[in-house]
């Protein structure tokens, strides 16, 4: 049988390729399979029409052609999968049932069986392609070519050949070929594919740009700062591929069940074909017929299709909204979250703090501003960027800095060691500091050789949707907690404004990690929401780590879920989607198992004819897939 299949497969594919060349068409797999199903349907209708006045040989030929053409795709899939995995599958059950129908001269029923089975396969393939559409669109973001500056010439090269330090030209309407910074010129870019923001973003010399974003205005020269494999868009693609390959607990359970269930159905079918004959319970033809029906109605097609289309549809829905989820298992866990822990800066707040003032102690103010400006200009922390903008008129001095994520930055200038960062606010209680705290400000302290020489007050604004998100979580009996490096006064003011259940002040990255560990010990299902950089240790320990990434590559590496367009309200969407997915999967499994049990019991009493069994069995598969496709929307 295997040799026959290989011979037929080779000739069928050669014929198909020749036919497509003749009509000069490019068809998708779904379209080709559907075309075969339509031909099969035409042959079956023809067979039914000529049945009253045709010979057995003619009917066998017509229905046999319908059987072969309509069942080719699924037969190929089933046999190759069996050879590859060395285990039987549902496709083999259908092939055996159809062949059995032909053996007992039920040509029409065998052809109809394969027709409906093939059609459900086409529908499942269509559902999968529909679910993967958002993911495939991501692949189109990666530019394939670039205009590289070589001397005074422009050479078109493959984007994957670019190296750090290369300079490329990006013209109006072209995609940026690699992550980099603008070396010359200014323009506006469409960054929607990366950040989800549909408004153009103005870019000038020195600004960073992302591969896959589109130049909407003037020509710019971009210096490549990352290798092609390390660009944001490539990390997004890798992120999505990992999501598609990862299986949920439900999928793993289904795979485990299918592995043994197929053998059980075959055993049950053989028993149905033999025992009634041995004990004279049924005529030979009737026993064999019921055994064939068992192969059809007992096949777990609908059960197997209960999970994957639902998961893919959900992941696709999320991706379309700017929510990247690293896999179905993470999406599945979202529905069980009972505690959400927020970092403050850039998560509950806009992440765009502004300096509202500063105070200098026992040092020349000009020196203070120059040192602060020079040190912070070498940091990418949101607070540092605000300080640099505020002290932009200061003079930059030469110094070497050393940054510690979440703690601060240190430098040596003219023999003195300077430190800018956070200290324990409880040790410092001057009236000037309290005035900043009362405004809800964060203080950044400046030290010279362990001596406090000044501090800078910065204030951030709460996200517009923060209050609504907290309200949603409370309404769903989910506890809320805020972790912040701010002092007790500032942390308390923000927690009270948002009506959070609890908060922890003066937190460093290690202490955030410890807090998550303690929550895990209390059997809490924790979602940690942070920026993906300073919060990486805590994100990795949470049941689900969520990064307000805004397209940053660090967030793609550390988090299970990334909100690409930085919307806090995506917490609501992702939790709701997870619950919807679980409900749909449960509906699918209960429905599919119920249909199988009902049909098997009915067959024991001889109440199920093969065509009826096929219609109910494949109909249940189609309904399960259609039910899963609902998750693509809303």
N, C-alpha and C positions, 0 to 999 in steps of 0.2 A: 504493500500500500504506500509506503514511504517513497519507494523508487518511482512508482506511478505518479505520486504527487510532485516529486522533483522534476520529472519529465514534463508533466502538464504545466507546472509553474513556469519552467523555462520557455516553453512554446507560447503560453498565454501572454507572458510579459513581452516576448518578441513581437507577437501579433499586435498587442496594445500599442507598443512604441511605433510600429509601422503605421497603424491606423491614425495615431495622433500626428505623425509627421505628414500624412496625407492631407489631413484637414487643417494642419498648421494651427493647432490649439494648444494652450497651456492650461491644463485642468488641475485642480487640487485633488487630493486623495478622496475627500468627501464627495466631490463632484463625479469622479470616476466611479466610486462605489455606488452612488445614487443612479448613475447612468446604467450600471449593470443591473441594479434592482428593477429599474423601469423596463429593461429588456426582459428580465425574468418574469415580471408581472404580465407583460404582453404575451409571452409564451404560455403562461398559465391560463390566461383568459382564452387564448386560442385553443388550448387543450380542452378546456371546459366546453367551448362551443362545438368542437368537432367530436367530442367524446361519444355521443349517441350513435354515430355512424362510422367510427374509426376502429381499426384493429388494435390489438394489445401492443403490437410492435411500434405502431405510429405514436400511440399515446406515451409509451415508454420513452420514445425518442424526444418528443416535444417536452414532456415533463422533466426528462433527464437533462435536456439542455437548460431548462429553467433552473434546475437544481444546481448544475455546474456553474452557470454564469452568475446566479444570485448568491451562491455560497462560496465563491472563490476567495473573496477577501477574508471572510471569517475563518474559512478552512485553513488558508495560508497562515493566518495569525495563530490559530490554535495549534497547528502541527509544528510550526517553527518554535513556538513557545514551549511546547511539550518536549521537543528535542533539546532545546536550550536549557530548560530548568529540570529536565528529567522527571517531570511529574504531570499528571493529567490536569485538565482544566475544563471550564464550562463549555468551551467551543468544541472540545472532543465529544462531550455528551450530546451536543446537538448534531454533530456529524454522525455519530453512532445511531441516534434516533432516526435521522433522515435515511441513512443507509438501510436501517431495519425496516422502515416503511416501504422502501423499494423492494426489499427481499420478500415481504409478504404481499407484494403487488399493489400496495397503496401508493401508486406513483404520484397522484395528485396531492395527497396529504403530505407526502415527503417534500414535494416541491414547495407547497404552501408554508410548511414548517421553516424551510431554509429562507424563503422570501421574507417572512416576518422577522426571523432571527437576523437576517442581513440588514433589514430596514432599521431594527433597533440598534444595530451596530453603527449604522450611518448616523443615526440620531445622537448616539453617545459620542461619536467622533466629532460631530458638529458641536455638541455641548462643550466638549473639551477644548476645541479650537476657539469657541466663543469665549470661554473662561480664560484662555491663555492669550487672548488678543492684547490685553493691556500689557502683558509681559513682553510679547513679541515687539510691541511698539517701542519698548525701552531699547531693544537691540538696534533699532534704527537711529537712536540718538548718537551712537558712537561713530564719529566721523571716520571716513576711510582714507581720505587724502588730505594733504596740506601743501601750502605754498611756502617753501623753505627759502630763507635768504642765504644765498651762497655767494659771498663777495658782493658784486653789484647785480647779480642775476637772481631771478626767482625760478626755483625748480619745483615741479610738482612731485611730491614723494608720498609714500604710504604713511598714514598717521602713526602706524605701529612702529615705524622706523625712527621716529623723533627721539631725541635724547635731551636730557637736562642741559640747558644753556643754549639750545638752538633758538633762532629767532624766526617766527613765521608771520606771514602777512594774512590778515583776515579782512576780506572785502565786504562791502555792503551785501547782505543777503546770505553770506557764507556762515557755516558753523565754525566755532572755535575748535581747532583740532586737538588741543591738549590743555590741561590745566597750566596756568601760568600767570604772569603779571604783565600789564601793558607797558611796553618798552617805549612806545612812541604813539602819540595821537590820543584822541578821546572819542567816545561814541556812546550809544545806548544799546543794551543787550536784552534779548528776551530770554530770561532764565526760568521760565515756567516749567520746563521739563525737569529741572533740577530742584528748584525750591517751591514750585507750585504757585509762585507769585506771577499773575498775568500782566501786571504793569511793567513797562520797560524800566530797566535799571541803568542809571547814568554811570559811566565809567571814565576815569581819567588816568593819566600816567601814574604808574605805581600800584593801581588797583588790581586785585586778583580777579581772574576770569576762569570759568569752568568749561571743560570740553563738552560739546553738545549744545551749548548755548548759541543763539543766533544773533549775528551782528545786524542791527537795524538801521545803522547810520553810516558814519565815516569809516574809511579804511584805518585799521590799527596794526601796529607791530606788536607781537606778543612774544615775550621770552618764556620758553618752556621751563617749568619748575618741577614737573613730575614726569616720571616715565609713563608710557601709555598704560601699563598694567596697574598703575597706582592712581589713576585719575578718579574723580568722584563718579563719573558716569560708569566707568568700568566696575567700580566697587558696588554700585547700584545693581548692575547686571549680575555680578557674582552673588550678591545678596539675594536676588530674585531666583536665580538658578538653585541656590541652596534651599530656598523656600519650597520650590516645586519638588525637590527630591526628598524632602523630609516628610515622614509619615506621622499621622496622628495615632493616638492610642486606638481609636476606633478602626483605622485602616489596618493597623498591625493585627488587631483581633480578627478582622474580616479575612485577611490573608491566611492567618493560622487556621481558621475554620474551613476556608475553601480547600486548603491542601488535603484535608482528610474527608471533607464532605463529599467530594466528587467520587472517591472510592466507595463511600457508603451508598451513594445513589446507584452506582453500577452494581454493587452487591445486591441491593434491594431489587433492582431490575432483573438480575439473573434469577433471584429467588422467585420473583413473580412469574418469570417465564418457565421455570422448571417444577417448582413444588406443586402447583395446581395440576400439572400434567402427570406427575408421578403419583399423586393421590387421587387422580380422576375428579378433581374439583371443577375444572373448566376444560373445554375443548382446546386442542393444541393452538389453533389460530387465535382464539380469544386470549389465551394466556400470554402468547408472544406479543400480541397487540397491546395488552395492558402493560407489559414490561417495557415496550417502546414508549408508551405514554409516560411511564415513570421517569424515563431518561429526560423527557421534555419538562414535565411539570415539577420534577424534583431538582432541576438545575437551579443553582443559586444566582442566576444572572442579576435579578433585581437586588438581591442582597449585596452582591459584589459592587453594584453600581450605587449603593446607598450612600457611600462616603466620599469617594474621590471627586465626583462632579460638584458636590456641595462644598468641599474644601477649596477646590480650584476657583469656583464661582465667588466664594467669600474673599479669597486672597486677591482676586482680580478686582472685585468691588472696592476693597480697601486701597489697592494700588492706584486705582483711578481717582481716589479722593486725596492721594498724597500720603497714605499710610502704608509704609513698607513693613511687612511682617515676615520674619525670617523662616517661618514654616507653620504648617497647620497645627503642630503641637503647641506652639506658643499662642496661636489664636484660640485653640481649644481651652487653654488654661485661663484665658482672660475672664471667662464666665464665672470662675471660682474665686476671683479676687475678693478678699474681704477687708483689705487694708491698702490704702494708697499713700505712699510717702513721697512728698514733693521736696525737691531742692527749691530754694527761693529764687535766686538770681537767674533770670533768663527762662524760668519755668512759670512761677506764679507772677513774676514781674516781667516787664517788657525786655529786660536785659539791656536796657540803654540808659544807664544811670548818668545823671548830670551832676557836675561839681556845683555845690551851692555855697562853698566858701572854704577857707583854710586858715590855720593859725600857726605862726612860727614862734618857736621858743629858743632863746639863747643862741642864735646863729644869724648870719647875714641873710636877709630875705632873698637877695639876688642869687647867692650861692644855693640856697634852699630850692628855688625854682629851677635853676639850671641842672642841678643834680637829679631832682625829681623828674624833670622833663626827659633828660638823657636816659635815665634808668627805665622809665615806663615806656619809652618809645621802642624798646627792644622786647616788649611783652605783648602778647595777643589777648590778654585777659580783658573782658568788657570794662572793668573799672580802670584799667591802665589806658585804654583807648580814650576814655572820657577825660582822664587827667591830662593826657597828651594834648587833646584838643583845647582844654582850658588854659594850659600853660604854653600855648603854641608860639608866643612871643619870646619865650626864654631862649637862651643860647645853648646849643648842644655841645657837650664836652665829651672828650674821649675817655671811655671807661669800659671795663669788662663786667658783664653781668652774669649771674647764675640764678636761674629761676627754679622754684620748687612749687609744683602744681598744688594749688589750694592754700599755700602758706605765704608766699611773697617772692620778692626778688632782692638779690644781694649784689653789691658792687664795691669795688675799691677805687677811690679817687683821691689823688694827692696824699697817699699813705693812710687815709681814713677809710674804714669799712662802713658802708651805709646799708641799711635794710629798710625796705618799704613793704608793709604788709599788715597783718593783724596780730594783736596781742590780746591778752585777757582783759576785756574792758572793766571787769570787776575790780581790777587793781588801780584803775584810774578814774577819779571822780571829780574832775574840775568842773566849775560852773560852765565854762565855755563848751566843754564836751556835752554836758547835759542839755545845753541849748540845741545842739545838733540832734541829740537823741530824741528830744521832744518833737522834732520835725519829722521823725521817722527816718533819719539819715543813717547811713553806714559810714564809719570812720576808718580811714586808712592811715596808719601811723608811720612816721619817718624817724629812723634811729641813726645816730652816728656813734659807732663804737659803744653800743648798748645804752646810749643816752638819748632819751626822747627829745627831738629837736623840732617837732611839729606834727600836725595831722591835717587831713583833708576830709571834708564832709561831702558825701555823694548821696543823692536820693534817686530812687527808681520808682516807676509808676506801675501799679498793678495792671495785669492784663484785663481787658474789658470783659472777657468771658470767664475769668477766674471764679467769680462769685457764683455764676450759673453752674459751673462744673462741680464746685463743692456742694451746692444744693442738690444736684443730681445724685452725687455719691451718697449723701446723707439720706436721701429718699429711698435709696436702694440698700440701706443698712451697711454701708461701707465706711469704715473708719478713715479719717484723714489726719495726716501728720506732716508738719513742715520741719525740715532740717536746714539750718542756716548758720553761716559763720558770723552773723551779726551778733551784737550784744543783746542782753536780755530785754532791755527797754524797746529796741527796734523790733525784735522778734515778737514780743508780746503784742505790740501795737498792730502789726500785720496779721497775726493769728486771730486777734479779736475782730478786726475788720472783715476777715474772710469767714469768721465763725468756724475755725478749724477745731478738731477734737483735741489736738495736742501739738506741741512744738518742742524743738530742742535748739537752743542757741549755742554760740561759740563752737560750732562743729567744724572739724577738719576732715579730710577724706578718710582717715583711719577711723575716726569716731563714727562717721556715717556707716561705714562697713560694720562696725561693732553693733550699732543699733539694729541694722537689718538682720544680723546674726541672732540677736536676742529675740526679735520678732519671729524668726524662723523656729527658734526653740519653743516658742509659745504656740506652735502649729498655725501660725498665721499664713495666709496666702497673700504675699506682698507684691504689689506693683510699685516699683521705684521709678520716679519720673525725674530726669535730670538733663544736664547738657551733654552727657556722653564723654566729657573730658575729665573734670575733677571728680565726677561721680562714678567713674568706671568701676572701682572696686565694689561699690554698693550695688550698681546695676547688675554686675555679674552674679551677685548672691541672691537677688530677688527672684521670685517665681517668674515674673516677667519684668525685664528691664526696658524702660521706654526712654528714648532720647529725643529731646526737642532739638533735632539735628540741624535744621535750617540748611541741610545739604552738606554738612561737614563730614569728612571721611572718617574721623575718629568715632563719631556716633554710629556709623555703619559697621564699624568693627566691634564695638563694645555692647551694643544694644540688641535686644530681641525684636523690638519694634521701634521704628523711626518715623516721627512726624515730619515729613520733608518740608511742609510749608509752615511748620512752627505753630500750629493751632492747638491750643490746650483743649479745645472742645472735641478734638479727635479721641480723647479718652472716652467720652460718651459714645461716639460712633463705634469704636473698636469693641467696647464691652457689650454694647447692644448687638453688634454683628456676631460676636462670639456666641451669645445666647440664642440668636436666631439660627445660626448654623447648627448648634447642638439640637435644637428643637426639630429642625428639618431632617437631620440625620436620624434622630429617634423615630420620627414619623415614617421615614423611608424603611427603616429596619423592621418596625412593627408591621407595617403594611406588607412588605415583601415576605416576611416569615409567615404571616397569616395566610397569604395567598398560596404559598407552597403547601402548608399544612392542610388547608381546605381542599386543594386539588388532589393531594395524595390520598386523603381519606375518601374523597368522592371516587377516585379511580379504583379503590379496593372494591367498591360496590358496582363498578362498571358504568358509572354515570358520566364519565368524561371521554368524549371522542377526541382523537388526536388533533383535529383542527381547532376544537374548542379549547383544548389544553394549551395549544400554541398561542391562540389569541389571548387567553387570560394570562399566561405566563409572560409572553413578550409585551403584552399590554401593561402589565405591572411594572416591567422594566422601563418602558417608555414613560409611564406616569412618575416613576421615581426620579428619572433624569429631568423631566420637566419641572418637578417640584424643587429639585436642586437648583435649576436655572433661575428660580425666583430670587436667589441670593445675589445675583448679578446686579439687582436693582435696589433702590432706596438707600 
